[in-house]
């Protein structure tokens, strides 16, 4: 008999912890990062989205903090992407290239 057998669950499917194991932590030189300023779905507020990261959530949170300090703005890390408040595309591009990322500005 299995010990992890769920007999009854009230809310949805069981959560899987295997998601963190599927994420490959690549060095910055092997990551293609895209930077885009957008207002879509944010009530007219401009947000700079940085997508394309292939790293662990802990490393992404650390990089988010560095970018927030560099831009002097708030922000968050969501689903392997970083959102920084305001249009900081040039500052973020210079900072990420300095760290060794292959970064490009898209959407212009």
N, CA, C and O atoms as a printed pandas DataFrame, in Angstrom:
     atom_number atom_name residue_name chain_id  residue_number  x_coord  y_coord  z_coord
0              1         N          UNK        A               1    0.843   -1.177    0.000
1              2        CA          UNK        A               1    0.000    0.000    0.000
2              3         C          UNK        A               1    0.889    1.243    0.000
3              4         O          UNK        A               1    1.937    1.255    0.646
4              5         N          UNK        A               2    0.482    2.270   -0.710
5              6        CA          UNK        A               2    1.267    3.504   -0.821
6              7         C          UNK        A               2    0.985    4.432    0.349
7              8         O          UNK        A               2   -0.154    4.562    0.797
8              9         N          UNK        A               3    2.033    5.073    0.833
9             10        CA          UNK        A               3    1.886    5.988    1.970
10            11         C          UNK        A               3    1.416    7.367    1.540
11            12         O          UNK        A               3    0.774    8.059    2.330
12            13         N          UNK        A               4    1.715    7.796    0.302
13            14        CA          UNK        A               4    1.367    9.139   -0.167
14            15         C          UNK        A               4    0.027    9.170   -0.887
15            16         O          UNK        A               4   -0.242   10.111   -1.633
16            17         N          UNK        A               5   -0.786    8.206   -0.692
17            18        CA          UNK        A               5   -2.063    8.119   -1.390
18            19         C          UNK        A               5   -3.059    9.117   -0.803
19            20         O          UNK        A               5   -3.304    9.130    0.403
20            21         N          UNK        A               6   -3.635    9.957   -1.680
21            22        CA          UNK        A               6   -4.622   10.934   -1.248
22            23         C          UNK        A               6   -5.999   10.348   -1.485
23            24         O          UNK        A               6   -6.346   10.009   -2.616
24            25         N          UNK        A               7   -6.783   10.227   -0.429
25            26        CA          UNK        A               7   -8.102    9.652   -0.536
26            27         C          UNK        A               7   -9.114   10.726   -0.904
27            28         O          UNK        A               7  -10.007   10.479   -1.715
28            29         N          UNK        A               8   -8.991   11.915   -0.321
29            30        CA          UNK        A               8   -9.936   12.988   -0.575
30            31         C          UNK        A               8   -9.202   14.310   -0.569
31            32         O          UNK        A               8   -8.392   14.579    0.319
32            33         N          UNK        A               9   -9.488   15.139   -1.566
33            34        CA          UNK        A               9   -8.902   16.476   -1.628
34            35         C          UNK        A               9  -10.020   17.431   -2.015
35            36         O          UNK        A               9  -10.699   17.233   -3.023
36            37         N          UNK        A              10  -10.203   18.462   -1.211
37            38        CA          UNK        A              10  -11.321   19.368   -1.416
38            39         C          UNK        A              10  -11.073   20.356   -2.545
39            40         O          UNK        A              10  -12.005   20.653   -3.293
40            41         N          UNK        A              11   -9.865   20.876   -2.703
41            42        CA          UNK        A              11   -9.607   21.950   -3.655
42            43         C          UNK        A              11   -8.604   21.521   -4.710
43            44         O          UNK        A              11   -7.401   21.549   -4.449
44            45         N          UNK        A              12   -9.055   21.125   -5.890
45            46        CA          UNK        A              12   -8.194   20.904   -7.046
46            47         C          UNK        A              12   -7.245   19.735   -6.940
47            48         O          UNK        A              12   -7.334   18.894   -6.045
48            49         N          UNK        A              13   -6.323   19.719   -7.904
49            50        CA          UNK        A              13   -5.344   18.643   -7.996
50            51         C          UNK        A              13   -4.221   18.852   -6.985
51            52         O          UNK        A              13   -3.983   19.977   -6.546
52            53         N          UNK        A              14   -3.536   17.783   -6.615
53            54        CA          UNK        A              14   -2.421   17.938   -5.674
54            55         C          UNK        A              14   -1.292   18.736   -6.292
55            56         O          UNK        A              14   -1.019   18.628   -7.487
56            57         N          UNK        A              15   -0.638   19.539   -5.467
57            58        CA          UNK        A              15    0.480   20.357   -5.938
58            59         C          UNK        A              15    1.709   19.487   -6.110
59            60         O          UNK        A              15    1.959   18.585   -5.310
60            61         N          UNK        A              16    2.472   19.760   -7.151
61            62        CA          UNK        A              16    3.686   19.001   -7.393
62            63         C          UNK        A              16    4.897   19.862   -7.092
63            64         O          UNK        A              16    4.939   21.033   -7.469
64            65         N          UNK        A              17    5.884   19.290   -6.414
65            66        CA          UNK        A              17    7.104   20.003   -6.078
66            67         C          UNK        A              17    8.186   19.796   -7.121
67            68         O          UNK        A              17    9.311   20.258   -6.933
68            69         N          UNK        A              18    7.875   19.109   -8.224
69            70        CA          UNK        A              18    8.860   18.823   -9.261
70            71         C          UNK        A              18    9.131   20.023  -10.157
71            72         O          UNK        A              18   10.057   19.972  -10.966
72            73         N          UNK        A              19    8.362   21.100  -10.045
73            74        CA          UNK        A              19    8.542   22.265  -10.917
74            75         C          UNK        A              19    9.907   22.910  -10.734
75            76         O          UNK        A              19   10.503   23.365  -11.710
76            77         N          UNK        A              20   10.416   22.961   -9.508
77            78        CA          UNK        A              20   11.711   23.574   -9.256
78            79         C          UNK        A              20   12.857   22.750   -9.835
79            80         O          UNK        A              20   13.908   23.296  -10.170
80            81         N          UNK        A              21   12.660   21.447   -9.952
81            82        CA          UNK        A              21   13.706   20.583  -10.472
82            83         C          UNK        A              21   13.832   20.690  -11.987
83            84         O          UNK        A              21   14.896   20.394  -12.530
84            85         N          UNK        A              22   12.775   21.106  -12.684
85            86        CA          UNK        A              22   12.794   21.212  -14.138
86            87         C          UNK        A              22   13.499   22.470  -14.625
87            88         O          UNK        A              22   13.854   22.545  -15.801
88            89         N          UNK        A              23   13.712   23.453  -13.770
89            90        CA          UNK        A              23   14.328   24.710  -14.157
90            91         C          UNK        A              23   15.842   24.542  -14.197
91            92         O          UNK        A              23   16.463   24.142  -13.213
92            93         N          UNK        A              24   16.418   24.853  -15.344
93            94        CA          UNK        A              24   17.861   24.748  -15.519
94            95         C          UNK        A              24   18.472   26.111  -15.241
95            96         O          UNK        A              24   18.017   27.119  -15.782
96            97         N          UNK        A              25   19.489   26.149  -14.407
97            98        CA          UNK        A              25   20.145   27.406  -14.064
98            99         C          UNK        A              25   21.316   27.619  -15.020
99           100         O          UNK        A              25   22.408   27.097  -14.801
100          101         N          UNK        A              26   21.079   28.394  -16.086
101          102        CA          UNK        A              26   22.106   28.666  -17.084
102          103         C          UNK        A              26   22.940   29.872  -16.686
103          104         O          UNK        A              26   22.432   30.767  -16.010
104          105         N          UNK        A              27   24.209   29.922  -17.088
105          106        CA          UNK        A              27   25.020   31.117  -16.842
106          107         C          UNK        A              27   24.506   32.282  -17.689
107          108         O          UNK        A              27   23.861   32.052  -18.712
108          109         N          UNK        A              28   24.776   33.526  -17.289
109          110        CA          UNK        A              28   24.255   34.691  -18.002
110          111         C          UNK        A              28   24.618   34.722  -19.492
111          112         O          UNK        A              28   23.827   35.214  -20.298
112          113         N          UNK        A              29   25.775   34.217  -19.872
113          114        CA          UNK        A              29   26.204   34.278  -21.265
114          115         C          UNK        A              29   25.333   33.416  -22.177
115          116         O          UNK        A              29   25.314   33.641  -23.387
116          117         N          UNK        A              30   24.617   32.444  -21.633
117          118        CA          UNK        A              30   23.793   31.544  -22.434
118          119         C          UNK        A              30   22.315   31.907  -22.403
119          120         O          UNK        A              30   21.497   31.187  -22.976
120          121         N          UNK        A              31   21.955   33.001  -21.752
121          122        CA          UNK        A              31   20.548   33.386  -21.653
122          123         C          UNK        A              31   20.243   34.541  -22.601
123          124         O          UNK        A              31   20.951   35.548  -22.625
124          125         N          UNK        A              32   19.180   34.378  -23.378
125          126        CA          UNK        A              32   18.713   35.440  -24.271
126          127         C          UNK        A              32   17.557   36.159  -23.581
127          128         O          UNK        A              32   16.466   35.607  -23.437
128          129         N          UNK        A              33   17.811   37.393  -23.160
129          130        CA          UNK        A              33   16.845   38.154  -22.379
130          131         C          UNK        A              33   16.252   39.261  -23.242
131          132         O          UNK        A              33   16.974   39.921  -23.989
132          133         N          UNK        A              34   14.950   39.465  -23.144
133          134        CA          UNK        A              34   14.249   40.524  -23.880
134          135         C          UNK        A              34   13.714   41.553  -22.887
135          136         O          UNK        A              34   13.166   41.208  -21.841
136          137         N          UNK        A              35   13.888   42.827  -23.246
137          138        CA          UNK        A              35   13.431   43.938  -22.407
138          139         C          UNK        A              35   12.376   44.693  -23.191
139          140         O          UNK        A              35   12.591   45.047  -24.350
140          141         N          UNK        A              36   11.221   44.943  -22.553
141          142        CA          UNK        A              36   10.134   45.620  -23.252
142          143         C          UNK        A              36    9.347   46.493  -22.280
143          144         O          UNK        A              36    8.988   46.052  -21.188
144          145         N          UNK        A              37    9.083   47.728  -22.685
145          146        CA          UNK        A              37    8.226   48.615  -21.905
146          147         C          UNK        A              37    6.804   48.451  -22.424
147          148         O          UNK        A              37    6.563   48.525  -23.630
148          149         N          UNK        A              38    5.867   48.230  -21.513
149          150        CA          UNK        A              38    4.486   47.985  -21.910
150          151         C          UNK        A              38    3.516   48.634  -20.922
151          152         O          UNK        A              38    3.857   48.886  -19.767
152          153         N          UNK        A              39    2.298   48.897  -21.405
153          154        CA          UNK        A              39    1.232   49.409  -20.552
154          155         C          UNK        A              39    0.021   48.484  -20.579
155          156         O          UNK        A              39   -1.006   48.781  -19.969
156          157         N          UNK        A              40    0.140   47.389  -21.271
157          158        CA          UNK        A              40   -0.976   46.476  -21.479
158          159         C          UNK        A              40   -1.456   45.859  -20.168
159          160         O          UNK        A              40   -0.673   45.240  -19.447
160          161         N          UNK        A              41   -2.718   46.022  -19.864
161          162        CA          UNK        A              41   -3.321   45.397  -18.697
162          163         C          UNK        A              41   -2.919   45.988  -17.367
163          164         O          UNK        A              41   -3.066   45.336  -16.334
164          165         N          UNK        A              42   -2.408   47.223  -17.368
165          166        CA          UNK        A              42   -1.943   47.818  -16.116
166          167         C          UNK        A              42   -2.562   49.193  -15.858
167          168         O          UNK        A              42   -1.988   50.007  -15.135
168          169         N          UNK        A              43   -3.697   49.445  -16.430
169          170        CA          UNK        A              43   -4.402   50.695  -16.170
170          171         C          UNK        A              43   -3.672   51.928  -16.644
171          172         O          UNK        A              43   -3.805   52.989  -16.033
172          173         N          UNK        A              44   -2.898   51.824  -17.726
173          174        CA          UNK        A              44   -2.189   52.970  -18.272
174          175         C          UNK        A              44   -0.818   53.215  -17.666
175          176         O          UNK        A              44   -0.109   54.123  -18.101
176          177         N          UNK        A              45   -0.431   52.435  -16.680
177          178        CA          UNK        A              45    0.886   52.592  -16.054
178          179         C          UNK        A              45    1.943   51.850  -16.874
179          180         O          UNK        A              45    1.707   50.727  -17.318
180          181         N          UNK        A              46    3.093   52.468  -17.075
181          182        CA          UNK        A              46    4.168   51.849  -17.835
182          183         C          UNK        A              46    4.993   50.935  -16.925
183          184         O          UNK        A              46    5.364   51.307  -15.812
184          185         N          UNK        A              47    5.264   49.738  -17.430
185          186        CA          UNK        A              47    6.052   48.745  -16.708
186          187         C          UNK        A              47    7.091   48.186  -17.678
187          188         O          UNK        A              47    6.769   47.926  -18.837
188          189         N          UNK        A              48    8.312   48.000  -17.231
189          190        CA          UNK        A              48    9.350   47.389  -18.045
190          191         C          UNK        A              48    9.412   45.910  -17.704
191          192         O          UNK        A              48    9.676   45.532  -16.562
192          193         N          UNK        A              49    9.160   45.066  -18.726
193          194        CA          UNK        A              49    9.188   43.620  -18.540
194          195         C          UNK        A              49   10.512   43.073  -19.057
195          196         O          UNK        A              49   10.950   43.421  -20.154
196          197         N          UNK        A              50   11.142   42.223  -18.269
197          198        CA          UNK        A              50   12.379   41.551  -18.672
198          199         C          UNK        A              50   12.070   40.056  -18.650
199          200         O          UNK        A              50   11.840   39.486  -17.583
200          201         N          UNK        A              51   12.062   39.415  -19.827
201          202        CA          UNK        A              51   11.674   38.017  -19.942
202          203         C          UNK        A              51   12.806   37.190  -20.544
203          204         O          UNK        A              51   13.765   37.725  -21.101
204          205         N          UNK        A              52   12.672   35.887  -20.420
205          206        CA          UNK        A              52   13.626   34.981  -21.031
206          207         C          UNK        A              52   14.647   34.412  -20.074
207          208         O          UNK        A              52   15.624   33.805  -20.514
208          209         N          UNK        A              53   14.454   34.586  -18.776
209          210        CA          UNK        A              53   15.405   34.072  -17.794
210          211         C          UNK        A              53   15.247   32.568  -17.645
211          212         O          UNK        A              53   14.129   32.053  -17.656
212          213         N          UNK        A              54   16.354   31.869  -17.507
213          214        CA          UNK        A              54   16.358   30.436  -17.221
214          215         C          UNK        A              54   17.243   30.232  -15.999
215          216         O          UNK        A              54   18.401   29.829  -16.103
216          217         N          UNK        A              55   16.669   30.520  -14.850
217          218        CA          UNK        A              55   17.418   30.471  -13.599
218          219         C          UNK        A              55   16.487   30.083  -12.460
219          220         O          UNK        A              55   15.273   29.994  -12.645
220          221         N          UNK        A              56   17.048   29.856  -11.303
221          222        CA          UNK        A              56   16.262   29.476  -10.132
222          223         C          UNK        A              56   15.496   30.681   -9.590
223          224         O          UNK        A              56   15.899   31.823   -9.812
224          225         N          UNK        A              57   14.400   30.436   -8.883
225          226        CA          UNK        A              57   13.644   31.550   -8.301
226          227         C          UNK        A              57   14.467   32.400   -7.334
227          228         O          UNK        A              57   14.244   33.606   -7.234
228          229         N          UNK        A              58   15.414   31.789   -6.622
229          230        CA          UNK        A              58   16.236   32.543   -5.677
230          231         C          UNK        A              58   17.162   33.509   -6.420
231          232         O          UNK        A              58   17.313   34.661   -6.014
232          233         N          UNK        A              59   17.777   33.043   -7.500
233          234        CA          UNK        A              59   18.654   33.904   -8.291
234          235         C          UNK        A              59   17.859   35.003   -8.982
235          236         O          UNK        A              59   18.345   36.125   -9.128
236          237         N          UNK        A              60   16.633   34.685   -9.408
237          238        CA          UNK        A              60   15.778   35.683  -10.048
238          239         C          UNK        A              60   15.369   36.763   -9.046
239          240         O          UNK        A              60   15.311   37.941   -9.396
240          241         N          UNK        A              61   15.089   36.375   -7.817
241          242        CA          UNK        A              61   14.735   37.349   -6.778
242          243         C          UNK        A              61   15.926   38.261   -6.469
243          244         O          UNK        A              61   15.751   39.462   -6.260
244          245         N          UNK        A              62   17.117   37.701   -6.440
245          246        CA          UNK        A              62   18.323   38.503   -6.191
246          247         C          UNK        A              62   18.546   39.507   -7.320
247          248         O          UNK        A              62   18.864   40.669   -7.067
248          249         N          UNK        A              63   18.377   39.058   -8.570
249          250        CA          UNK        A              63   18.535   39.949   -9.718
250          251         C          UNK        A              63   17.450   41.023   -9.742
251          252         O          UNK        A              63   17.713   42.163  -10.125
252          253         N          UNK        A              64   16.244   40.666   -9.338
253          254        CA          UNK        A              64   15.153   41.643   -9.253
254          255         C          UNK        A              64   15.503   42.753   -8.279
255          256         O          UNK        A              64   15.281   43.929   -8.566
256          257         N          UNK        A              65   16.044   42.389   -7.145
257          258        CA          UNK        A              65   16.434   43.388   -6.141
258          259         C          UNK        A              65   17.512   44.316   -6.687
259          260         O          UNK        A              65   17.460   45.525   -6.462
260          261         N          UNK        A              66   18.495   43.757   -7.407
261          262        CA          UNK        A              66   19.552   44.575   -7.997
262          263         C          UNK        A              66   18.980   45.538   -9.040
263          264         O          UNK        A              66   19.378   46.702   -9.085
264          265         N          UNK        A              67   18.059   45.071   -9.872
265          266        CA          UNK        A              67   17.469   45.937  -10.894
266          267         C          UNK        A              67   16.608   47.032  -10.265
267          268         O          UNK        A              67   16.610   48.168  -10.740
268          269         N          UNK        A              68   15.879   46.704   -9.212
269          270        CA          UNK        A              68   15.074   47.711   -8.531
270          271         C          UNK        A              68   15.959   48.804   -7.944
271          272         O          UNK        A              68   15.616   49.984   -8.021
272          273         N          UNK        A              69   17.089   48.427   -7.361
273          274        CA          UNK        A              69   18.020   49.413   -6.816
274          275         C          UNK        A              69   18.650   50.240   -7.923
275          276         O          UNK        A              69   18.830   51.448   -7.766
276          277         N          UNK        A              70   18.984   49.612   -9.035
277          278        CA          UNK        A              70   19.612   50.309  -10.158
278          279         C          UNK        A              70   18.668   51.356  -10.765
279          280         O          UNK        A              70   19.092   52.453  -11.130
280          281         N          UNK        A              71   17.388   51.000  -10.865
281          282        CA          UNK        A              71   16.415   51.906  -11.487
282          283         C          UNK        A              71   15.771   52.861  -10.481
283          284         O          UNK        A              71   15.172   53.859  -10.882
284          285         N          UNK        A              72   15.880   52.578   -9.213
285          286        CA          UNK        A              72   15.234   53.411   -8.205
286          287         C          UNK        A              72   13.726   53.311   -8.281
287          288         O          UNK        A              72   13.020   54.305   -8.109
288          289         N          UNK        A              73   13.230   52.110   -8.539
289          290        CA          UNK        A              73   11.792   51.900   -8.705
290          291         C          UNK        A              73   11.396   50.578   -8.079
291          292         O          UNK        A              73   12.247   49.761   -7.728
292          293         N          UNK        A              74   10.103   50.379   -7.944
293          294        CA          UNK        A              74    9.584   49.121   -7.428
294          295         C          UNK        A              74    9.509   48.084   -8.530
295          296         O          UNK        A              74    9.681   48.397   -9.708
296          297         N          UNK        A              75    9.253   46.861   -8.142
297          298        CA          UNK        A              75    9.140   45.806   -9.126
298          299         C          UNK        A              75    8.920   44.462   -8.465
299          300         O          UNK        A              75    8.870   44.353   -7.240
300          301         N          UNK        A              76    8.789   43.428   -9.309
301          302        CA          UNK        A              76    8.535   42.091   -8.818
302          303         C          UNK        A              76    9.054   41.055   -9.802
303          304         O          UNK        A              76    9.320   41.358  -10.965
304          305         N          UNK        A              77    9.192   39.832   -9.317
305          306        CA          UNK        A              77    9.565   38.698  -10.168
306          307         C          UNK        A              77    8.349   37.793  -10.274
307          308         O          UNK        A              77    7.792   37.361   -9.264
308          309         N          UNK        A              78    7.937   37.505  -11.525
309          310        CA          UNK        A              78    6.779   36.653  -11.769
310          311         C          UNK        A              78    7.091   35.674  -12.876
311          312         O          UNK        A              78    7.467   36.082  -13.975
312          313         N          UNK        A              79    6.943   34.387  -12.608
313          314        CA          UNK        A              79    7.011   33.340  -13.621
314          315         C          UNK        A              79    8.207   33.484  -14.566
315          316         O          UNK        A              79    8.020   33.594  -15.778
316          317         N          UNK        A              80    9.396   33.485  -14.046
317          318        CA          UNK        A              80   10.637   33.596  -14.817
318          319         C          UNK        A              80   10.732   34.911  -15.598
319          320         O          UNK        A              80   11.366   34.964  -16.652
320          321         N          UNK        A              81   10.110   35.953  -15.087
321          322        CA          UNK        A              81   10.202   37.287  -15.680
322          323         C          UNK        A              81   10.293   38.308  -14.551
323          324         O          UNK        A              81    9.908   38.038  -13.413
324          325         N          UNK        A              82   10.806   39.479  -14.890
325          326        CA          UNK        A              82   10.932   40.568  -13.922
326          327         C          UNK        A              82   10.138   41.755  -14.442
327          328         O          UNK        A              82   10.222   42.089  -15.624
328          329         N          UNK        A              83    9.372   42.391  -13.573
329          330        CA          UNK        A              83    8.635   43.601  -13.919
330          331         C          UNK        A              83    9.150   44.733  -13.040
331          332         O          UNK        A              83    9.163   44.627  -11.814
332          333         N          UNK        A              84    9.577   45.829  -13.692
333          334        CA          UNK        A              84   10.061   47.021  -12.990
334          335         C          UNK        A              84    9.123   48.167  -13.340
335          336         O          UNK        A              84    8.777   48.344  -14.508
336          337         N          UNK        A              85    8.707   48.948  -12.351
337          338        CA          UNK        A              85    7.788   50.052  -12.589
338          339         C          UNK        A              85    8.484   51.155  -13.365
339          340         O          UNK        A              85    9.631   51.499  -13.079
340          341         N          UNK        A              86    7.779   51.713  -14.359
341          342        CA          UNK        A              86    8.308   52.799  -15.171
342          343         C          UNK        A              86    9.052   52.285  -16.392
343          344         O          UNK        A              86    9.233   51.079  -16.560
344          345         N          UNK        A              87    9.483   53.213  -17.245
345          346        CA          UNK        A              87   10.223   52.871  -18.459
346          347         C          UNK        A              87   11.717   52.979  -18.166
347          348         O          UNK        A              87   12.290   54.066  -18.236
348          349         N          UNK        A              88   12.336   51.866  -17.844
349          350        CA          UNK        A              88   13.762   51.813  -17.492
350          351         C          UNK        A              88   14.525   50.923  -18.465
351          352         O          UNK        A              88   15.492   50.270  -18.071
352          353         N          UNK        A              89   14.111   50.886  -19.724
353          354        CA          UNK        A              89   14.694   49.933  -20.668
354          355         C          UNK        A              89   16.194   50.132  -20.844
355          356         O          UNK        A              89   16.946   49.158  -20.840
356          357         N          UNK        A              90   16.641   51.364  -20.998
357          358        CA          UNK        A              90   18.063   51.620  -21.243
358          359         C          UNK        A              90   18.921   51.288  -20.021
359          360         O          UNK        A              90   19.998   50.707  -20.159
360          361         N          UNK        A              91   18.450   51.652  -18.831
361          362        CA          UNK        A              91   19.196   51.353  -17.606
362          363         C          UNK        A              91   19.327   49.846  -17.411
363          364         O          UNK        A              91   20.398   49.346  -17.067
364          365         N          UNK        A              92   18.227   49.129  -17.634
365          366        CA          UNK        A              92   18.233   47.683  -17.456
366          367         C          UNK        A              92   19.127   47.016  -18.496
367          368         O          UNK        A              92   19.856   46.076  -18.179
368          369         N          UNK        A              93   19.073   47.500  -19.739
369          370        CA          UNK        A              93   19.915   46.941  -20.795
370          371         C          UNK        A              93   21.396   47.085  -20.441
371          372         O          UNK        A              93   22.154   46.120  -20.537
372          373         N          UNK        A              94   21.802   48.270  -20.037
373          374        CA          UNK        A              94   23.197   48.500  -19.683
374          375         C          UNK        A              94   23.626   47.637  -18.496
375          376         O          UNK        A              94   24.730   47.093  -18.490
376          377         N          UNK        A              95   22.760   47.513  -17.499
377          378        CA          UNK        A              95   23.092   46.730  -16.310
378          379         C          UNK        A              95   23.229   45.240  -16.641
379          380         O          UNK        A              95   24.179   44.592  -16.203
380          381         N          UNK        A              96   22.277   44.697  -17.418
381          382        CA          UNK        A              96   22.318   43.277  -17.751
382          383         C          UNK        A              96   23.486   42.933  -18.669
383          384         O          UNK        A              96   24.096   41.874  -18.521
384          385         N          UNK        A              97   23.806   43.822  -19.624
385          386        CA          UNK        A              97   24.961   43.589  -20.492
386          387         C          UNK        A              97   26.241   43.622  -19.662
387          388         O          UNK        A              97   27.170   42.857  -19.920
388          389         N          UNK        A              98   26.290   44.496  -18.678
389          390        CA          UNK        A              98   27.438   44.554  -17.778
390          391         C          UNK        A              98   27.607   43.281  -16.960
391          392         O          UNK        A              98   28.726   42.920  -16.596
392          393         N          UNK        A              99   26.488   42.592  -16.666
393          394        CA          UNK        A              99   26.555   41.331  -15.935
394          395         C          UNK        A              99   26.859   40.145  -16.849
395          396         O          UNK        A              99   27.120   39.042  -16.369
396          397         N          UNK        A             100   26.826   40.369  -18.171
397          398        CA          UNK        A             100   27.151   39.303  -19.105
398          399         C          UNK        A             100   25.969   38.679  -19.809
399          400         O          UNK        A             100   26.150   37.716  -20.554
400          401         N          UNK        A             101   24.757   39.190  -19.603
401          402        CA          UNK        A             101   23.584   38.660  -20.282
402          403         C          UNK        A             101   23.553   39.113  -21.737
403          404         O          UNK        A             101   24.044   40.192  -22.068
404          405         N          UNK        A             102   22.971   38.282  -22.607
405          406        CA          UNK        A             102   22.707   38.696  -23.987
406          407         C          UNK        A             102   21.314   39.317  -23.996
407          408         O          UNK        A             102   20.319   38.611  -24.159
408          409         N          UNK        A             103   21.242   40.614  -23.825
409          410        CA          UNK        A             103   19.960   41.309  -23.681
410          411         C          UNK        A             103   19.690   42.183  -24.895
411          412         O          UNK        A             103   20.604   42.760  -25.484
412          413         N          UNK        A             104   18.399   42.269  -25.261
413          414        CA          UNK        A             104   17.953   43.116  -26.372
414          415         C          UNK        A             104   16.668   43.804  -25.980
415          416         O          UNK        A             104   15.869   43.274  -25.207
416          417         N          UNK        A             105   16.476   45.004  -26.527
417          418        CA          UNK        A             105   15.226   45.724  -26.333
418          419         C          UNK        A             105   14.298   45.316  -27.471
419          420         O          UNK        A             105   14.674   45.373  -28.642
420          421         N          UNK        A             106   13.079   44.904  -27.117
421          422        CA          UNK        A             106   12.115   44.516  -28.139
422          423         C          UNK        A             106   10.850   45.357  -28.001
423          424         O          UNK        A             106   10.599   45.951  -26.953
424          425         N          UNK        A             107   10.061   45.400  -29.065
425          426        CA          UNK        A             107    8.762   46.068  -29.009
426          427         C          UNK        A             107    8.765   47.524  -29.405
427          428         O          UNK        A             107    7.790   48.224  -29.131
428          429         N          UNK        A             108    9.827   48.018  -30.043
429          430        CA          UNK        A             108    9.821   49.420  -30.448
430          431         C          UNK        A             108    9.575   49.557  -31.916
431          432         O          UNK        A             108    9.537   50.673  -32.434
